[in-house]
Amino acid sequence: MEPVAYTTLAAVLGLMVGSFLNVVIHRLPKMMERGWMAECAELRGEPPLQAEKLTLATPRSRCPHCGHGITAVENIPLLSFLLLRGRCRACQARISPRYPLVEALSGLLSGYAVWRFGASWAGVGALLFIWGMIALTFIDFDTQLLPDSITLPLLWVGLLLNLGGTFTDLKSAVIGAAAGYLSLWAVYWAFKLATGKEGMGYGDFKLLATVGAWLGWQMLPLTILASSMVGAVVGIALIVFARHGRNIPIPFGPYLAAAAVIALFWGKPLTQQYLGLF
């Protein structure tokens, strides 16, 4: 029964972390923007703008429509959304279904990660990797930003875990980090020199470097191929069905993150099957 117990506990933990990830997704870009504005004001010799203190812990979560403070009972992952029928308890404004989606995704992937890797350093590492990928995915969807405060710590944690060969050997991890960054960096500059436009941001380079640091350089071709295929399909669908302008940028980070999670769980068998075709 131990695997079942560990898997269940991981899924419950994932639900709770998913609730926190919703806060990170919503607040971290705002915190970054305020930091940039404060730095600009300092460079101009101006006093910083006065605003309510905003961190991941304060102020308490509240309804964006009426300001109603979210109580503990209203903040139970998934259950509160169902009990409230997707509406604010005070003003009855609609609550975005993305909140329970993030919680459910975190819970499901967390449970599967511990079932797949067990109660081990690999299991703990997989949880951290998944939570980071979820946060980066939705932040990039919203803002087209991939915060260094998430990607860079993840990169170093991946290298440290692989000191003991948790997911790959250290040599493959170091080469993976360098190759991940430089491969997209080269694509970026080739596209810019050819078109005069920027095809992606530096955050994408750092994200792929993070994937390389965790999974090794061997998983980079699969990650790039899978993310490019999914990104191309979604991009074409947006242009055709949603009338998304071709000049409007589409974030690439979510597809890299999704492909990275696929590589984490099934990268080796998928790569072996692909190579077996030749």
N, C-alpha and C positions, 0 to 999 in steps of 0.2 A: 504493500500500500504506500510505501514511501514515495515512489515517483508520482503517484496520484496526489498525495498530500503536498509535495513540493510544487507540482504544477498548479494546483488550486491556489496555494498561497501566492505564487508568482502572479497568477491572473488577478487576484484581489489587489495585490500590490500594484500591478499595472494599471488597474482602474483608478486607484488613488493617485498614482503618479500622473496618469492622463488628465485628471482634474487640475493638477498643478501645471501640467504642460499647457493647458488652455490659458492659464495666467501668463506663462512665459511668452506664448505666441502673441497674446494681446498687448502685453506691457513692454517687452524688451525692445521692440522697434521704437516705441514712444520714448523710452529711456535713452536710447541711442540718439534720437533726434534732439532731445533736450540737451544731451551732452555736447553734440555738435554746435548747437545754438549758443551754449555757454562758452565754448571755446572761441567761437567767432566773436562774441561780445567781448571776451577778454583781449583778443588780438586787436580789436578796434578801440580798446580802452573804455568800453562802456560797462555799466553795472549789469550783472546777470539779471535775466528776466525773473520776476517773482511769480512762482507758481506753486501749487500744492505739491508736497513731496511725493514722489512716485518711485517705489521700488517693487520688487517682486513680492514683498510682504505687506507693504502699506501703500495706499489705504486699503481697508477691507473691500472685498469684491462687492459690487453693487450693480443695480440695473442701470444700463446706459440711458434709458428713457426717463425714468422717474427718480433715480438716485436711491431707490430702496436698497438697504444693506442686506446682503445675502446671509441668512442665518446658517448655522451648521446643519439643520434639518433640510434646508433647501439646497445643500451643497453635497449631498450624497451622490456619488457617481452613478449615472444612468437612472437610478431609482427616483431621484428627485425630479428629473425631467419628465418621467412617466407620470408621477403623482401630480405634478403641476400641469400636466398635459401640454408641456412645451410653452407655457406662458408665465410671465412674471406674476408672483402672488399679489403684488400691490396694485399694479396698473394694468395687468392682463396683456401687456405687450408681448409679442411673439419672441420666444427665445430661439436663437439660431440652432438648427439641428446639428451644426458642426461641433458643438460642445459635447454632446453624447457620442458623436462619431469619433472624436479624438480619444475619448475615454474608452470606448469599445475597442478601437484599433489597438490602443496601448495594452488593454487587458488581454486581448486575444494573442497578440504577438508575444507578450511577456510570458503567458502561460506556455505557448508553443516553444519559446526559447529554452525554458527550463526543462520541458519535456524532452527537447532535442539534445541539449547539452548536459542536463543533469544539474544537481546542486554542486557546482564546481566553479573554479575561476572562469572557465569558459562560459558557464551559465550567467555569472554575474557580469562578465564583459559583454555578452550578447544583450543583456538588459540595458546596459548603459548605451551601447551602440544604437539599439532600436529607439530608445527614448530620444536620443540626440537627433536621429534621422526624422522622427515624427515632428519634433519642434522645428527643425530646419525646413521641412517640406511645407508646412503651413505658413511659416513666416515668409518664405520665398513666394508662395502663392499670393500673399497679401501685399507684400512690399517690394518684391524682387531684391531682397537682401538676404545674405547668408552670414549672420553675425560671427565675427572672429571669436567672440566670447563663448561660442559653442564649438565651432570647427577646430580651433587651435588646441583647446584642452583635450578634445576627443582624439586629435592626432597624437598628442604626447602620451595619453593613456594607452592608446593602441600600441605604441612602440614599447612602453613599459610592460604591458601584458605579454608581449611577444619576446621579452627577454627570456621567458621560460617556455617559449614555443606554444603559447596558448592556442593561437589560430594558425600561425605559420612560424617559420624560423626568423630570427632577428634580421639576418641578411636580406631575406625576401621582403621583410617589412620596411627596412630602410630604403631599399631600391624601389619598393612600391610607392613610398611617400614621395620620393624624388621624381619617379617616372609619372606618377599621377599628376603632380603639379606641372611638370614641364611639358607633358603631352598636350594638355589643354592650353597652356601658355603658348605653345607653338601654333596651335590651331587658331588661337585668338589673333596672333600677330599676322599669320598668313592671310586670314580673312580681312583684317584691317588694312593690310597693304594692298590687297586685291580690290577691295570695295570702298575703302575709306571710312567704313563703319565698324562699330564694335559689336561683335557677335555674341559675346558673353561677358560676364563680370569676373573679377579676380576671386570672388567667393566660390565660384565653380571650381577654380584651380585648387583651392584649399580643400574643398569638399572631396574631390577625387584623390588628393594627397592623403586625406584622412582614411578613405577607403583602402588605399594602398598600404598605409601603416597598419591597419587592422588585419587585412586579409592577404597581403602580399601582392607582388607585381603580377602573379599568375592570374589573379581575379580581375585585373584591370581591363583586358580585352572584352570579357563577358559583360562587365559593368558598362563600359562605353557603348558596346553594341546594343545591349538591351535598352539602355536609357535613350539612345538615339532613335531606335525603332519606335519605342513608345512615344517619345516626344514628337516624332514626325507624324505618327498617326493622329495624336491629339491635336497637333497644330493644324493639320489638314482639315480635321473635323471642325475645329473652331472657325476656320476660314470659310468652309463650305456651308455649315449649318448654322453657326452663330454669327456669321458675317463679321468675324474678327478681322480687322484690318491687317494687311500683310506687313505694314510698317510698325504695328504695335508689337512690342517685344513680348515673348512668352518665356516665363522663367524655366530654366533648365534644371535647377537644383532638385525639384521634386522628383524628376525622372531619374536623376543620378541616385537620389536617396532610395527610391523604390528598387532600382536595380541593385544597389548595394545590399539591401536586406535579402533580396533573392540570392545574391552571391553568398551571403553569410550562411544561409540555410542549405542551398542546393548548388552552390557554385562548382564544387568538385565533380559531382556526377554529371552536371550539365556540360562542363568543359570536356570531360572524358567522352561523353556521347557525341559531342560536336567533332572532336578530333577523330573519333572512330569512323566518321563518315568518309574520311580521307585515307 
